[in-house]
Amino acid sequence: MMKKKSVYAAVIGGGAAGMLCAIRAAENHRDKKIVILEKADRVGKKLLVTGNGRCNLSHVGADEKSYHGEGSDALINILFSKYNSEVVLRHFHGLGLLTHADSENRVYPLSNQASSVLDVLRKRMAELNIEEICNADIQSIQKTAEGYEIAAADMRIYAKKCVAAFGGKADYAGRESGGRELLRSLGLNLTKLTPSLSPVKVRSDLLRSLKGIRAQAQASLVQNHHIIKTERGEVQFTENALSGICIFNLSREANKGGCEISLNLLPECTDKQIRNEIYARVQRDPDAPASEIFTGMFHKNLGLAILKASGIKPSLPCKDIFDKEIKFICRHISDWRFTCEESRDFKKAQVTAGGVRLSEIDPRTFESKRHRGLYILGEALDIDGDCGGYNLQFAFASGLCAGDSL
Ligand SMILES: Cc1cc2nc3c(=O)[nH]c(=O)nc-3n(C[C@H](O)[C@H](O)[C@H](O)COP(=O)(O)OP(=O)(O)OC[C@H]3O[C@@H](n4cnc5c(N)ncnc54)[C@H](O)[C@@H]3O)c2cc1C
């Protein structure tokens, strides 16, 4: 039987942005009915897997420099002038959540359990009588004279205000979500979607032997011979990709293809220092095979891959390694190039880059300029942050901001 319900506000998507928006709106309007429509069997499932189960919920001092998307600088400046990380965390502390920041300003619950974040949100939603309607996969949003008619297969919700907070293209379980089609059907303008904060697929026949190896490195994104962005940290090699937080932060552009990632495995050393070190190692034991040059320096398989990339047989005695070979080795230590493949795989991406154009919304309220009473939040918008709590900070801040305007 078709269920029908009239409410003041319907929030589509029980994720980070949707839950905090509903809470703030209900705190402001105690007498009004607010519902969350969630397609999964429970709200907040994705929150539980964030930060490897610890939920990196914010970043102290987050500002526009860590966000991307057309017009993101202006939007973040306006949003964070009122809802910065301090304000978001104060709201969470008010809900009972204790937090701590690590040495890189990433904020986690003190319990180091993502479930603590979800628990305080759900407790507050229950106190405020916010109804959670789960297994509600919303298929259409239509404008009516009074507001919006929101439809799932067996349900019609009539709401004065409608909040689109259905997140990115990939959900917590790696399934693709079609939420954005709902907004396209209302005539809203969306940018192209690209997976971001993901491993980067690269073309290299050396990767198989490097699978599972981790190395500290400086990773640079190179486009048309120019370095676009540089990050430092741990690089993880997988069968067909480079991974690790520093690679995630390059993936937004790298996944578009047509570029390279350059790895510098000794970023603290100058080219001269690297050359001197390799010379010294080659001369130390002239009869030793080349495969022993990197003993104590890199993982054995990494050393072998550097030799292979440099065109040197591992069995070649060190005494037969001359200037030309040393130059190749040094180049692969300080500027090892990997060609990036275009990727449309959202399943391994933590974030979707692209979405509803920021010019479609009022940055002070997140209300659609085209459709009054419609609000668009979080990852549904064309804005995405770097790794480190920036995406949840934005989702929560946009939720609070819209919640205050509903
Ligand atoms: C594995 C992983 C780890 C991450 N770790 C971090 C981290 O530590 N720190 C950080 O800042 N960011 C992290 N992120 C990114 C962060 O989780 C998202 O940017 C953030 O959750 C976006 O919030 P949102 O509310 O916009 O969307 P979401 O949290 O994705 O919520 C959207 C909700 O809408 C529901 N929905 C979708 N379509 C429909 C529909 N048609 N009808 C009804 N409901 C619908 C979904 O089921 C979902 O519950 C991580 C992401 C992943 C995948």
The ligand as an SDF file (V2000), in Angstrom:
LIG
                    3D

 53 58  0  0  0  0  0  0  0  0999 V2000
   35.7960    4.6090    2.9400 C   0  0  0  0  0  0  0  0  0  0  0  0
   35.6060    6.1010    3.1400 C   0  0  0  0  0  0  0  0  0  0  0  0
   36.3100    6.7310    4.1520 C   0  0  0  0  0  0  0  0  0  0  0  0
   36.1830    8.1130    4.3420 C   0  0  0  0  0  0  0  0  0  0  0  0
   36.8290    8.7080    5.3830 N   0  0  0  0  0  0  0  0  0  0  0  0
   36.6840   10.0390    5.5780 C   0  0  0  0  0  0  0  0  0  0  0  0
   37.2690   10.6630    6.7110 C   0  0  0  0  0  0  0  0  0  0  0  0
   37.8370   10.0070    7.5860 O   0  0  0  0  0  0  0  0  0  0  0  0
   37.1510   12.0190    6.8280 N   0  0  0  0  0  0  0  0  0  0  0  0
   36.4500   12.7700    5.9020 C   0  0  0  0  0  0  0  0  0  0  0  0
   36.3790   13.9910    6.0520 O   0  0  0  0  0  0  0  0  0  0  0  0
   35.8160   12.1890    4.8530 N   0  0  0  0  0  0  0  0  0  0  0  0
   35.8990   10.8410    4.6870 C   0  0  0  0  0  0  0  0  0  0  0  0
   35.2440   10.2550    3.6420 N   0  0  0  0  0  0  0  0  0  0  0  0
   34.3740   11.0920    2.7760 C   0  0  0  0  0  0  0  0  0  0  0  0
   33.0640   11.4090    3.5390 C   0  0  0  0  0  0  0  0  0  0  0  0
   32.5370   10.2220    4.0770 O   0  0  0  0  0  0  0  0  0  0  0  0
   32.0140   12.0420    2.6250 C   0  0  0  0  0  0  0  0  0  0  0  0
   32.5740   13.1340    1.9530 O   0  0  0  0  0  0  0  0  0  0  0  0
   30.8130   12.5030    3.4490 C   0  0  0  0  0  0  0  0  0  0  0  0
   30.2240   11.4030    4.0870 O   0  0  0  0  0  0  0  0  0  0  0  0
   29.7790   13.1980    2.5790 C   0  0  0  0  0  0  0  0  0  0  0  0
   28.6620   13.4670    3.3710 O   0  0  0  0  0  0  0  0  0  0  0  0
   27.2130   13.5780    2.7180 P   0  0  0  0  0  0  0  0  0  0  0  0
   26.2740   13.7030    3.8440 O   0  0  0  0  0  0  0  0  0  0  0  0
   27.2220   14.5940    1.6650 O   0  0  0  0  0  0  0  0  0  0  0  0
   26.9920   12.1770    2.0010 O   0  0  0  0  0  0  0  0  0  0  0  0
   26.9640   10.7210    2.6280 P   0  0  0  0  0  0  0  0  0  0  0  0
   27.6000   10.6840    3.9560 O   0  0  0  0  0  0  0  0  0  0  0  0
   27.4520    9.8320    1.5540 O   0  0  0  0  0  0  0  0  0  0  0  0
   25.4030   10.4420    2.8640 O   0  0  0  0  0  0  0  0  0  0  0  0
   24.4960   10.3290    1.8110 C   0  0  0  0  0  0  0  0  0  0  0  0
   23.3620    9.4130    2.2510 C   0  0  0  0  0  0  0  0  0  0  0  0
   22.3170    9.4780    1.2800 O   0  0  0  0  0  0  0  0  0  0  0  0
   21.8180    8.1930    1.0360 C   0  0  0  0  0  0  0  0  0  0  0  0
   21.2000    8.1950   -0.3140 N   0  0  0  0  0  0  0  0  0  0  0  0
   21.8350    8.2430   -1.5200 C   0  0  0  0  0  0  0  0  0  0  0  0
   20.9450    8.2740   -2.5190 N   0  0  0  0  0  0  0  0  0  0  0  0
   19.7160    8.2360   -1.9430 C   0  0  0  0  0  0  0  0  0  0  0  0
   18.3950    8.2120   -2.4570 C   0  0  0  0  0  0  0  0  0  0  0  0
   18.1310    8.2400   -3.7830 N   0  0  0  0  0  0  0  0  0  0  0  0
   17.3550    8.1520   -1.5750 N   0  0  0  0  0  0  0  0  0  0  0  0
   17.5870    8.1350   -0.2290 C   0  0  0  0  0  0  0  0  0  0  0  0
   18.8220    8.1410    0.3080 N   0  0  0  0  0  0  0  0  0  0  0  0
   19.8720    8.2030   -0.5340 C   0  0  0  0  0  0  0  0  0  0  0  0
   23.0380    7.2980    1.1650 C   0  0  0  0  0  0  0  0  0  0  0  0
   22.6730    5.9550    1.4470 O   0  0  0  0  0  0  0  0  0  0  0  0
   23.7700    7.9580    2.3270 C   0  0  0  0  0  0  0  0  0  0  0  0
   23.3850    7.4400    3.5800 O   0  0  0  0  0  0  0  0  0  0  0  0
   35.3350    8.8740    3.4530 C   0  0  0  0  0  0  0  0  0  0  0  0
   34.6300    8.2260    2.4470 C   0  0  0  0  0  0  0  0  0  0  0  0
   34.7610    6.8480    2.2840 C   0  0  0  0  0  0  0  0  0  0  0  0
   33.9570    6.1540    1.1930 C   0  0  0  0  0  0  0  0  0  0  0  0
  1  2  1  0
  2  3  1  0
  2 52  2  0
  3  4  2  0
  4  5  1  0
  4 50  1  0
  5  6  2  0
  6  7  1  0
  6 13  1  0
  7  8  2  0
  7  9  1  0
  9 10  1  0
 10 11  2  0
 10 12  1  0
 12 13  2  0
 13 14  1  0
 14 15  1  0
 14 50  1  0
 15 16  1  0
 16 17  1  0
 16 18  1  0
 18 19  1  0
 18 20  1  0
 20 21  1  0
 20 22  1  0
 22 23  1  0
 23 24  1  0
 24 25  2  0
 24 26  1  0
 24 27  1  0
 27 28  1  0
 28 29  2  0
 28 30  1  0
 28 31  1  0
 31 32  1  0
 32 33  1  0
 33 34  1  0
 33 48  1  0
 34 35  1  0
 35 36  1  0
 35 46  1  0
 36 37  1  0
 36 45  1  0
 37 38  2  0
 38 39  1  0
 39 40  1  0
 39 45  2  0
 40 41  1  0
 40 42  2  0
 42 43  1  0
 43 44  2  0
 44 45  1  0
 46 47  1  0
 46 48  1  0
 48 49  1  0
 50 51  2  0
 51 52  1  0
 52 53  1  0
M  END
$$$$
